[in-house]
Amino acid sequence: MRLELDEVRRLTGPNLLWDKPGAILDVFIDGIDSQTVITTWQGWVDKLLLKMNWQQRYTYRLYTGGASLAISAPMDALYTACDLAELAWELTVSELCGQPQVDWLSRAEQLQLDCEEEQNSGLLSLLAEAKTHNVTAISDDDEFSLGTGPSVDVWPIDALPTNTELQWNKYQDIPRAFITGTNGKSTSVRLASEIAKAAGICAGVTSTDFIKVGDEIIDKGDYSGPGGARMLLRDKRTEMAFLEVARGGILRRGIPIESVNAALITNVASDHLGQYGINTVEELAEVKFVVAKGLAKTSTLVLNADNDLVVRQGKKVNCQICWFSEDANNPLILHNQQAGLPCVFVENQHFIYVSAQGTKQIIEDVKSVPMTMQGAAKHNIQNALGVIGLCKALNLPEQAIKQGLLNFGSSAKDNPGRGNLYHHQGATVMVDFAHNAHSVKAMINTAKQLPAKRYIVMFSNAGDRADEDIKQLTDEIQKLQADRYIVAELERYLRGRELGELLNLVRNQLVDKGVDESVIDCVDSPLTGAKRAIEIAKPGDVVVLFCLDQREEIDQLLQ
């Protein structure tokens, strides 16, 4: 029998399980009926809550091999909720495994003392008053803020103002949007920012690469969670915000803020399965659609009508949907036009937007938009369609959308690590961050559209990917039928793997698919791989570099 705690963490916003803040446990369950475990845990939670005289609710989600267990809590008692949920789990394991029981009564008394120490009645009062005045309030361990962008005020969490000190009508919200999906998120937030810039708006962006206000990068790193959103929305320069929301952030904390004006889901495909109890792509789609919890019924959710998983999940949401598709005759595109709902599509090689009022706008020729690489980059046609729908939902003018599309290129300056094109000694070099089978397939298909005497490809894998996922990615790369395959080690991201383990796995998979071992090179890093690729390259060749690490060094090399 296996009853093991994987992780306990705070939920600060609407999340996969429900819309409440609180605490969540991820646990492994094997060799015993899962429902028996859940019922036992709930029983212990009830006893602890009763002893503490604390009225909270709980819920759970079962999945293959385990469960997520959640308990609600006010924002000033999330750590206490974590401790209570974990103690209830400890007591559950003791009971079901026949172990000596801990002194839970004294532990509950200590929890009550901890809760009293953690509580901040002033914070709860301000959060409630902010809802009454329809003002965005954001709190974290250190700070509390009211309003967003130019009107924002921020206080230390231990020096809060009183309700009577505040002029509530001074606090305004800036337009803001969530962008999520398996692939295309970072490209979409950057393109949307460029469109806002063309409209004369100082837009802020959070992403897995950096947080940026206008043209200034505030900090580099993964800011696709609540921390990045807080930093951006508390910056007085931010006039519009595009918030990249990754799967991990949703599962760890929930959505970054409670409400946005619009949201975009680019696509859903297999990626990071097996983490946080998300074992299927259908479950992954449910995670992505948590962003819809930040939308009012009148707000717009922009969805990909060409992605089956998005289409199936989209039928379950209760808000206005703007579908986008490369096919003007897609049934969902036709339905929206008949129903008086907005949509975006490609018709006669032009990006077309149809408003809810039925007005048809020709935005731009697809091939004139640099990021589409003359129409060869199908994935970026999809990204452009989604961003057009999102920007329309935010009421950005048509001319700004057109200008932003024309201004946004494929260089490392415009969109670092995403389909960047270089010309090196007569060869065309394409650099991309693609790291799962879905994104790799898109880039391989793009490369095949480029005229080439030969193809050379360099790629690598992080160690936390399942063997099967790595094999699928390798299979997609093999479809390029390259003249040389360069497999790079990612020593920084082995994540429990042995040196050389992934190289051998990939090499064996390529050989199994019929690739001659003599055209496979294994190297110690992506930079070494990039150097090797351009050494081999001749005029007329196309070199594809999948750079999961050392992108800046490779950019300097190619410059």
LOZA-849847 format. One line per 4 residues: number of its first residue (from 1); their letters; for each residue y, z, x of C-alpha. Coordinates in steps of 0.001 Angstrom, whole numbers. Layout:
% LOZA-849847
NUM = A = Y Z X; ...
END
This chain:
% LOZA-849847
1 = MRLE = 0 0 0; 3493 -859 1227; 6619 876 -34; 9392 249 2463
5 = LDEV = 13175 323 2343; 14718 -2834 3743; 18444 -2233 3260; 20957 -208 1254
9 = RRLT = 24514 -1427 809; 27592 -1255 -1403; 28352 -3790 -4117; 32115 -4188 -4374
13 = GPNL = 32364 -6999 -6934; 30462 -8938 -9605; 27095 -9866 -8152; 23682 -11380 -8862
17 = LWDK = 22363 -8359 -10765; 25411 -7562 -12913; 29212 -7314 -12950; 29480 -3696 -11856
21 = PGAI = 30351 -2166 -8479; 27868 309 -7063; 24956 470 -4645; 21899 -1732 -4142
25 = LDVF = 18574 -1213 -2395; 16276 -3996 -1239; 12705 -2721 -985; 9300 -4150 -70
29 = IDGI = 6473 -3493 -2548; 2847 -4440 -1974; -513 -3088 -3079; 885 -1290 -6144
33 = DSQT = 2189 -2337 -9551; 5896 -3157 -9153; 6838 -1891 -12588; 5274 1484 -11796
37 = VITT = 7489 1696 -8717; 10608 740 -10690; 9892 3244 -13443; 9317 6031 -10910
41 = WQGW = 12560 5231 -9090; 14512 5180 -12370; 13020 8557 -13278; 14254 10075 -10049
45 = VDKL = 17692 8498 -10487; 17892 10091 -13948; 17017 13521 -12526; 19577 13241 -9750
49 = LLKM = 22328 12015 -12063; 21607 14812 -14520; 21728 17415 -11757; 25052 15993 -10554
53 = NWQQ = 26396 15585 -14103; 27232 12005 -13148; 26947 9318 -15802; 25948 6005 -14225
57 = RYTY = 23681 3096 -15110; 21014 1257 -13158; 19284 -2098 -13160; 16765 -3983 -11044
61 = RLYT = 15488 -7409 -10078; 11853 -8061 -9163; 10845 -10793 -6752; 7728 -11739 -4813
65 = GGAS = 6985 -8910 -2418; 9744 -6542 -3472; 12680 -5630 -5661; 16413 -5034 -5697
69 = LAIS = 17426 -1730 -7282; 21045 -1114 -8240; 23039 1821 -9544; 26605 1610 -10830
73 = APMD = 29475 3648 -9415; 33272 3711 -9512; 35037 2189 -6528; 35805 5633 -5097
77 = ALYT = 32145 6712 -4946; 30190 3776 -3531; 28877 5662 -504; 27619 8482 -2700
81 = ACDL = 25881 5890 -4884; 24161 4468 -1792; 22950 7932 -775; 21718 8703 -4294
85 = AELA = 19850 5408 -4637; 18237 5922 -1230; 17232 9519 -2011; 15660 8370 -5278
89 = WELT = 13665 5823 -3281; 12555 8461 -778; 11365 10648 -3659; 9613 7669 -5266
93 = VSEL = 7662 6925 -2085; 6714 10599 -1687; 5417 10770 -5252; 3467 7521 -5237
97 = CGQP = 1997 8068 -1769; 1072 11696 -2423; 3353 13004 317; 5007 16449 367
101 = QVDW = 8082 16387 -1841; 11477 16951 -280; 13814 19633 -1648; 15573 17261 -3993
105 = LSRA = 17557 19983 -5812; 19433 21007 -2681; 19857 17356 -1713; 21381 16667 -5136
109 = EQLQ = 23795 19565 -4688; 24898 18077 -1361; 25340 14676 -3016; 27608 16281 -5596
113 = LDCE = 29732 17794 -2835; 29858 14436 -1041; 30900 12719 -4251; 33720 15203 -4846
117 = EEQN = 34944 14655 -1291; 34788 10881 -1614; 36508 10677 -4980; 40046 9319 -5137
121 = SGLL = 41471 9771 -8629; 44716 8113 -7609; 42848 4947 -6668; 40977 4819 -9964
125 = SLLA = 44193 5372 -11886; 45902 2488 -10061; 42922 170 -10592; 42953 922 -14318
129 = EAKT = 46719 498 -14578; 46534 -2811 -12687; 44088 -4146 -15287; 46484 -3091 -18032
133 = HNVT = 49313 -5028 -16385; 47048 -7970 -15470; 47817 -7480 -11774; 45296 -8158 -9013
137 = AISD = 44357 -4951 -7229; 42192 -5003 -4091; 40791 -1911 -2389; 38643 -1285 660
141 = DDEF = 37878 1616 2972; 41306 1591 4590; 43823 -102 2303; 44853 -787 -1283
145 = SLGT = 47002 -3705 -2419; 48694 -5000 -5555; 49568 -8632 -6133; 48622 -11557 -3897
149 = GPSV = 50516 -13703 -1432; 54335 -13414 -1376; 54502 -10523 -3882; 51777 -8363 -2321
153 = DVWP = 52284 -4734 -1330; 49718 -2859 762; 49272 915 1220; 46874 3072 3258
157 = IDAL = 44062 4275 1017; 45062 7892 1703; 48772 7344 922; 48754 5620 -2454
161 = PTNT = 51823 5330 -4698; 51893 6809 -8197; 52088 4676 -11321; 55647 5781 -11968
165 = ELQW = 56785 4585 -8529; 55685 997 -9119; 57573 -1952 -10589; 54547 -3703 -12071
169 = NKYQ = 56390 -6865 -13079; 57118 -7725 -9425; 53456 -8407 -8681; 52339 -11995 -9186
173 = DIPR = 49141 -13863 -8475; 48909 -17023 -6418; 46522 -19814 -7520; 43128 -19292 -5910
177 = AFIT = 39675 -20812 -5990; 36118 -20133 -4889; 34159 -22839 -3055; 30415 -22415 -2565
181 = GTNG = 27257 -24479 -2183; 24536 -25025 372; 26478 -27647 2315; 30031 -28958 2338
185 = KSTS = 31839 -25641 1771; 33906 -25604 4960; 34817 -29273 4678; 35890 -28717 1072
189 = VRLA = 38180 -25744 1758; 39802 -27615 4646; 40348 -30765 2600; 41741 -28756 -315
193 = SEIA = 44138 -27041 2088; 45313 -30418 3383; 46008 -31548 -195; 47991 -28374 -901
197 = KAAG = 49964 -28989 2301; 50801 -32483 1059; 52181 -30819 -2082; 54446 -28619 38
201 = ICAG = 52329 -25492 -485; 51341 -23081 2293; 47621 -22779 1582; 45278 -20213 3040
205 = VTST = 41624 -20796 3837; 38668 -18516 4466; 35496 -20028 5899; 32472 -19416 8083
209 = DFIK = 34529 -20602 11079; 37926 -18941 10684; 40647 -17600 8442; 43780 -19710 8358
213 = VGDE = 47233 -19633 6745; 49057 -22925 6792; 48463 -24355 10260; 47864 -20981 11913
217 = IIDK = 44358 -19679 12538; 44611 -15897 12117; 41159 -15181 13479; 37925 -16977 14292
221 = GDYS = 34551 -15892 12948; 32640 -15788 9693; 35166 -14888 7004; 33214 -16162 3987
225 = GPGG = 32999 -12711 2382; 35311 -10098 827; 36912 -9122 4143; 38319 -12591 4719
229 = ARML = 39544 -12859 1136; 41362 -9527 1382; 43058 -10507 4641; 44173 -13864 3280
233 = LRDK = 45415 -12648 -110; 47377 -9835 1573; 49234 -12308 3798; 52694 -12907 2291
237 = RTEM = 52734 -16476 3614; 49774 -17504 1439; 50911 -19506 -1601; 47483 -20840 -2629
241 = AFLE = 44052 -19670 -1509; 40779 -21533 -1039; 38015 -18994 -496; 34701 -20144 933
245 = VARG = 31956 -17969 -546; 28601 -17988 1245; 25215 -16942 -115; 25015 -13956 2216
249 = GILR = 28363 -12548 1135; 27463 -12812 -2550; 24180 -11008 -2001; 25578 -8343 307
253 = RGIP = 28750 -7426 -1571; 29250 -9665 -4617; 32096 -12141 -5077; 35194 -11373 -2954
257 = IESV = 37630 -10803 -5835; 37145 -10389 -9562; 39064 -13446 -10794; 40075 -16923 -9648
261 = NAAL = 41658 -19922 -11360; 38895 -22404 -10541; 35652 -22723 -8605; 33650 -25512 -6968
265 = ITNV = 29893 -25628 -6325; 29208 -28533 -3982; 25391 -28611 -4167; 22278 -26456 -3935
269 = ASDH = 19405 -27138 -1534; 16816 -25139 376; 18408 -22839 2955; 17913 -19227 4056
273 = LGQY = 15038 -18714 1642; 13139 -15451 2015; 16235 -13305 2627; 17504 -10647 201
277 = GINT = 14652 -11491 -2169; 15756 -15100 -2701; 12497 -16998 -2255; 13019 -20228 -4226
281 = VEEL = 15755 -22835 -4514; 16026 -21996 -8219; 16872 -18401 -7286; 19325 -19695 -4682
285 = AEVK = 21058 -21706 -7421; 21469 -18500 -9441; 23151 -16885 -6429; 25615 -19744 -6004
289 = FVVA = 26538 -19608 -9694; 27616 -15957 -9390; 31063 -17430 -8555; 31338 -18375 -12249
293 = KGLA = 31671 -14645 -12991; 35164 -14875 -11530; 36256 -17435 -14119; 37748 -16970 -17581
297 = KTST = 36376 -19144 -20387; 39421 -21395 -20079; 39111 -21725 -16279; 37396 -24732 -14692
301 = LVLN = 34106 -24815 -12817; 33697 -28046 -10822; 30037 -29051 -10508; 27949 -31766 -8855
305 = ADND = 26308 -33911 -11527; 24160 -35635 -8870; 22373 -32396 -7878; 19477 -31446 -10184
309 = LVVR = 19597 -27736 -9361; 23331 -27592 -10101; 22864 -29499 -13351; 20124 -27147 -14582
313 = QGKK = 22071 -24014 -13717; 25322 -25470 -15047; 23923 -25564 -18560; 23851 -21738 -18571
317 = VNCQ = 27523 -21025 -17857; 30229 -20339 -20396; 33371 -21964 -19079; 34957 -25414 -18863
321 = ICWF = 33010 -27710 -16524; 34452 -30636 -14624; 31458 -32717 -13500; 31680 -35050 -10503
325 = SEDA = 29345 -37899 -9558; 29121 -41009 -7410; 27865 -42804 -10534; 30387 -43629 -13247
329 = NNPL = 27483 -43954 -15693; 25990 -40551 -14980; 25194 -39068 -18435; 27238 -35929 -17717
333 = ILHN = 30260 -38020 -16724; 29963 -40025 -19938; 29476 -36837 -21972; 32610 -35209 -20573
337 = QQAG = 34703 -38260 -21365; 33416 -38297 -24932; 33883 -34526 -25306; 37433 -34451 -23973
341 = LPCV = 36530 -32660 -20746; 37642 -33558 -17209; 35420 -35438 -14753; 35585 -37218 -11385
345 = FVEN = 33518 -40210 -10283; 33367 -43369 -8202; 33958 -46677 -9934; 34445 -50024 -8200
349 = QHFI = 34626 -48165 -4854; 37535 -46015 -6020; 37815 -42289 -6688; 38591 -41872 -10400
353 = YVSA = 39735 -38765 -12271; 39695 -38569 -16067; 41632 -35684 -17595; 40689 -33669 -20657
357 = QGTK = 43211 -35793 -22547; 41347 -38952 -21534; 43948 -40175 -19038; 42253 -42213 -16310
361 = QIIE = 43740 -41980 -12833; 42733 -44166 -9891; 43121 -41769 -6972; 42252 -43884 -3911
365 = DVKS = 39929 -46506 -2447; 36825 -44734 -1105; 36801 -46707 2133; 40452 -45866 2801
369 = VPMT = 39656 -42150 2980; 38904 -41401 6672; 36298 -38690 6055; 34037 -41201 4269
373 = MQGA = 33732 -43306 7454; 34297 -46527 5514; 31953 -45287 2814; 29073 -44578 5234
377 = AKHN = 29319 -40779 4904; 27904 -40348 1392; 28003 -36557 1692; 31742 -36685 2285
381 = IQNA = 32222 -38927 -731; 30618 -36079 -2685; 32827 -33508 -973; 35934 -35529 -1788
385 = LGVI = 34916 -35854 -5443; 34452 -32098 -5769; 37774 -31300 -4120; 39618 -33791 -6324
389 = GLCK = 38236 -32000 -9377; 39147 -28601 -7937; 42700 -29608 -7034; 43224 -31107 -10464
393 = ALNL = 42042 -27834 -11993; 44737 -26092 -9907; 47349 -28572 -11191; 48083 -30132 -7825
397 = PEQA = 49867 -33479 -8256; 48032 -36771 -7996; 50203 -38020 -5132; 49415 -34912 -3069
401 = IKQG = 45690 -35406 -3685; 45960 -39019 -2565; 48018 -38111 513; 45730 -35240 1476
405 = LLNF = 42675 -37498 1303; 44378 -40039 3550; 45613 -37412 6021; 42286 -35617 6425
409 = GSSA = 40223 -37275 9139; 36927 -36871 10955; 38357 -35445 14153; 37596 -31987 15512
413 = KDNP = 41246 -31129 14811; 40971 -31833 11085; 37421 -30664 10430; 35853 -29030 13508
417 = GRGN = 32097 -29421 13721; 31770 -31551 10593; 31110 -35247 11158; 33461 -35530 14141
421 = LYHH = 33511 -38996 15724; 34185 -39710 19397; 34050 -42873 21488; 32674 -42238 24964
425 = QGAT = 32224 -45034 27489; 31410 -47582 24798; 29085 -45319 22794; 29868 -43747 19400
429 = VMVD = 29228 -39998 19354; 28953 -38017 16098; 29064 -34193 16230; 28060 -32059 13272
433 = FAHN = 27109 -28471 12449; 24240 -29527 10125; 21609 -26798 10274; 19252 -27317 7333
437 = AHSV = 17149 -30240 6123; 19609 -31189 3365; 22647 -31418 5658; 20680 -33050 8491
441 = KAMI = 19427 -35716 6096; 23023 -36479 5078; 24116 -36922 8690; 21083 -39014 9630
445 = NTAK = 21802 -41308 6678; 25413 -41565 7847; 24332 -42412 11402; 22078 -45169 10080
449 = QLPA = 25132 -46840 8532; 26796 -47127 11942; 25967 -50246 14002; 23814 -49156 16952
453 = KRYI = 21836 -50707 19774; 19979 -47406 20183; 20046 -43909 18692; 20026 -40703 20729
457 = VMFS = 19881 -37331 18971; 20278 -33738 20186; 19474 -30750 17967; 18384 -27094 17948
461 = NAGD = 17299 -24303 15595; 18077 -20633 15076; 15149 -18254 15322; 15539 -16712 11861
465 = RADE = 14386 -19937 10201; 10829 -20112 8930; 8481 -22450 10828; 8174 -24633 7735
469 = DIKQ = 11952 -24979 7446; 12187 -25996 11105; 9441 -28568 10630; 11235 -30035 7603
473 = LTDE = 14474 -30302 9565; 12608 -31961 12438; 11037 -34447 10022; 14471 -35461 8765
477 = IQKL = 15679 -36018 12338; 12577 -38055 13179; 13553 -40484 10408; 16384 -41676 12648
481 = QADR = 13658 -43257 14796; 15745 -42477 17850; 15115 -43786 21330; 15534 -40268 22737
485 = YIVA = 15167 -36802 21192; 16822 -33893 23012; 15762 -30455 21797; 18056 -27604 22859
489 = ELER = 17329 -23902 23108; 19671 -21527 21254; 19213 -18448 23402; 21984 -16536 21584
493 = YLRG = 20222 -17083 18269; 16535 -16552 19100; 16521 -13630 16644; 13142 -12254 17644
497 = RELG = 11603 -15492 18921; 10391 -15996 22483; 12144 -18403 24851; 10534 -21814 24490
501 = ELLN = 8804 -20965 21193; 11053 -23121 19035; 11145 -25923 21612; 7339 -26124 21527
505 = LVRN = 7275 -26000 17727; 9736 -28883 17440; 8145 -30969 20203; 4706 -30631 18602
509 = QLVD = 6114 -31589 15203; 7769 -34716 16641; 4523 -35710 18381; 2580 -35134 15144
513 = KGVD = 4986 -37568 13473; 4225 -40243 16052; 7032 -39736 18572; 5957 -40430 22158
517 = ESVI = 6257 -37256 24218; 7955 -39205 27015; 11121 -39649 24888; 11428 -35913 24106
521 = DCVD = 13601 -33784 26416; 13790 -29987 26140; 16943 -28374 27553; 18341 -24852 27829
525 = SPLT = 21462 -25175 25641; 23388 -27512 23315; 25972 -28152 26046; 23253 -29198 28482
529 = GAKR = 21801 -31354 25723; 25150 -32999 25029; 25628 -33751 28728; 22135 -35242 28895
533 = AIEI = 22759 -37384 25808; 25955 -38965 27099; 24385 -39527 30516; 21662 -41562 28817
537 = AKPG = 23995 -43368 26412; 25010 -46973 26998; 27725 -49076 25344; 26797 -49789 21721
541 = DVVV = 24611 -46687 21335; 25099 -44067 18622; 24678 -40472 19806; 24183 -37751 17182
545 = LFCL = 24788 -34177 18368; 23841 -31345 16017; 25823 -28494 17561; 25028 -25043 16238
549 = DQRE = 26598 -23469 19310; 29061 -24385 22106; 30978 -26791 19846; 34295 -26189 21597
553 = EIDQ = 32752 -26839 25016; 31144 -30032 23739; 34439 -31133 22196; 36140 -30662 25586
557 = LLQ = 33342 -32620 27252; 33779 -35550 24883; 37573 -35478 25002
END
